[in-house]
Amino acid sequence: MTNNVRQLRKQHNLRQEDLAEKAGVTRQTIIAIENCKYNPSLLLALKLAKILNSSVETLFELGE
């Protein structure tokens, strides 16, 4: 799975700390998601999509 979290976060001028605070997670969680080391739960994916004004499908893409 790949993701566009970093790109969308930067488009919204958010720091990792800002996104983490809004989503109710730690900065380390955001770092892990952006580096494809952690797949978020559905609830967290939905929160991130809402915060970044995006769809879950835009944020996360299932690989082949």
C-alpha positions, 0 to 999 in steps of 0.5 A, a space after each residue: 500500500 502506498 499513501 499520499 499523506 505527506 504530500 497532502 499534509 504539505 499542501 495544507 501547510 501542516 507540520 507532522 505535529 499539527 496533523 498528529 494533534 488533530 488526529 489524536 495520535 503521536 507524531 511518531 505515528 504520522 512519521 510511520 504512516 508517511 514512511 509506509 511502515 504502519 497501516 492506519 486503522 480504518 478510523 484513523 484513515 477516515 480522520 486523516 481524510 477528513 482533516 486533509 479534506 480528501 478521500 481515503 482512496 486518495 490518501 491510500 492506494 492499494 498496490 498490486 
